[in-house]
Every structure is written in structure tokens, then in C-alpha cells.
């Protein structure tokens, strides 16, 4: 399978596939002409990586998960540990985003949004008015 075929099958852009090859996540065979020759297993790995990345796993986490996926002697606890750590980071990020949302909502509510030049949003960003939060 050439890169455009594997791109279509995996749902990943060719540029991403080349990047994954450059960093060693996939290693397609090369034909006599030098072109990449992706196997069905390569396409499956790329689909796996695409799904993992869509869930926000980092490249290194994807490398770990792919390694665990390919290791039939793995302990599911190892996989769960990677996913649980990622889930914790997501929960922390959600908490941080909710705090940012609350702060911005307060600033937007304080702004009259009229023709006057005074604006609590700009004052809050400039640090002149205590930003809530």
C-alpha cells in the first residue's frame, strides 16, 4: 500500500504518516523504487495512533501504548496506568478551564458594553482591577 492508500485507510494525512515514520512509530518497507510500502499491520498501527492522538495522548504515551498493544505478555494494569494518568491530566485541565471560564464570565458581566471608555475586562487584564478567581 502506498502512502495515499494508507492515508485513506487510516484517516491520517500523509504528512502525519511521514512524521510518525520519522520518529519511528511506523517503519514501512521500501520498494525497489524507494517508495514506502505499507502493510495492513502498518495501516492498523496508524489507525491505532490516530485514535490515541484523538483522545489527547502525547506522542510518547502513544509510543508506550503501541508498545503495550504489541506486547502480548503485557499486564493490563500497565495500560490502565498510562490511561489513568492521562485521565487525571484531563481532569486537571478541565478544572483549570472552568476556573478560566468563571473569571472571564465575571469580567464580561462587569463590562457594560456601551459607549463609555471604561472597561472592567481591560482593567482586569491590565491588573488594575482585581481579577476574580
Secondary structure, 3 states (H helix, E strand, C coil): CCHHHHHHHHCCCHHHHHHHHHCCCCCCEECCCCCEECCHHHHHHHHHHHHHHHCCCCHHHHHHHHHHHHCCCCCHHHHHHHHHHHHHHHHHHHHHHHHHHHHHHHHHHHCCCCCCCCCHHHHHHHCCCCCCC
